[in-house]
Amino acid sequence: MVSFEISVSAITTAPPERIFAVLDDFSGWPGWMPSFERVRVELPAEGAPGPGYRFRLRAPIVHAEMEVVDFTPLSRATAFRISFPPLTGVNRCLVVPLDDGRFRIERVDSLDLPEFVVGLIGPRQRERFIHLAGEFLSALKQQVEVEPAGASSASPGPGSASQG
């Protein structure tokens, strides 16, 4: 087994509660997460996300078994087992409060690959994994910075811009 880690981060104005409300809504993932248009999320009939919560992601060719293994006010992690190529790992999202009132979202993917799979994955595929992690974080940032439904606030005036 060979392990490697992918780490990406982004700065947001969204508070941890908003970030994790989006991440914990597993059934909503296909609506905002890149590359999930053809993925079906299979949730258990009962229970809410928390440690030990299990669910499945199913696509036309591949599926993944997921289990929540970390669930704190500033972090979430899911262990996964993907059917093809066969690999396991953990996806972790950490939220770090910054001195200026913003937050840094850190996504860290730890992947464990069988030796024979490592031989098939070249630098281009590894770059693709990194690209997908960055694409996920960009989409998450965009999703959490959208005003939640039902919230009301003054609309920004002309020339207003958000930073990130």
N, C-alpha and C positions, 0 to 999 in steps of 0.2 A: 504494500500500500504506500502510495506517495501522497503527501499532503502539500497543499499550497494555499495561500491566503490572498484574497483580493480586498482592497480597502479603498473606499471613495467617501468623500464628504461634501456637504453643501451647507450654506448658511441660510437661515430662514428667520422670519419674524413670527412664525406660527409657534404657539406654545406646545409643550409636550403633550398636553391633553388632546389637542387637535390632531397632532401627528399620529398619536396612538389610536385615536378614534378611527382614523382612516386605515391604519395598518391592521387594526383588530377586526375590521369589517371585511372578513375574508371573501364573502359573497360579492362584494363590490370591487374586488381586485380586477376582474376583466374589464371593467368600465374605465380604468385609468392606467393600469399597468401595461407598459409596452410588451409586445409579443404575447399577450394573453387573450387576444381576440377570439381564438379558437380553443381556449381552455375552459373546461367546466370545473367548478369548485364544488366538491361533494362534502357537505357538512353533516355532523351527527344530528340526530333528531332532537337531542336535548343538550343542554349545557351551554356555557358561555366561555369565551376564550380565557385561558389561564393555564398555569402549569399542568401538563399532562393532557391538554386538549388536543385531539387528533382530528385530522381532516385529510382529504385527498384532492389532488389536482389531476385532471384527466384531459389529455389532448388526443388527437387522432392516433398518434403512434406511441406516445410515451405517457407514463403516469408517474406521480410522485406521492409518496406517503409522507405526511408532515405531522410533527408534534411540537407543541409549544413547550420549550424547556426553560425559558426565562421570561418573567413577567413582572417588572418592577415599574415604578413611576417614571424612570428615565431609560428603560431598556426593554427590548423584546428580542426573543430569539426563537427560531424554529429549527429543529433538527429535521433533515430530510433524507429520503432514499429514493433516488431516481432509477427508473427501470432501464432506460437506454439513453446514452451509454450508462452502464451501471456505475453509479457513484453515490457517495453519502457525504454529508457535511452539515454545517450549521450556518444559517443566515442570521446575522445579528444587526439590530439597529439600536444605536445609542444616541441619546440627546444630551448635549452638553450645553448648559447655560453659559452665555458669554457676558462679559462685564457691561456691554452696551445694551443689554436687554434682548438681544437676538439669541438664536440658538444654532449650534452646529449639529447637524444630523450626520452620524457616521454609520456607514454600512460596511460591515466586515463579513465576508463570506469565507468560511474555511471549508475547503474541498478535500475529500479523501478519495483518491483514484486508484483502482487496481493497476498493477504494473503494466498489464497488456494494454490498458486504455491510455496510459501515459505515452506509450510508444506511438499511438495513433494521433495524439493531440500535439500539434506543432505550435510554434510561436503565434501563428495566425489565429488558431482556435483560442489560445490563451488570451490574446488581445481581444477576441470577441467576448470572452467572459468578462473582461474588464469593461469593455464598451457596454455590455448589457447591464452591469452593476451601475454604471454611471447614468445610463438611460433610465433605469428604475428610479434612481435618486432624483433625477431631474423631474420625472413625472410625479413622484411623491411630493416634491417641493411645490410644484405647480398646483397639485390637488389640495394641499393643506393651506396654501395661501389664497385660495378662492374662498370668498365669504360663505360660511355654512348657510344652508337653506334656513329661512326663518329669521336669520339675524338681520338687524337693521342698523345702518350707520349712515352718516352723511356721505354723499358721493364725493369723490375727489374733484377738486377744481381743475380747470385747464392747466396744463403744464405739470400736473402731479405725476410722480413716477414712484414705483416701488423699487427697492434695492434688494439685492440678493446675491 
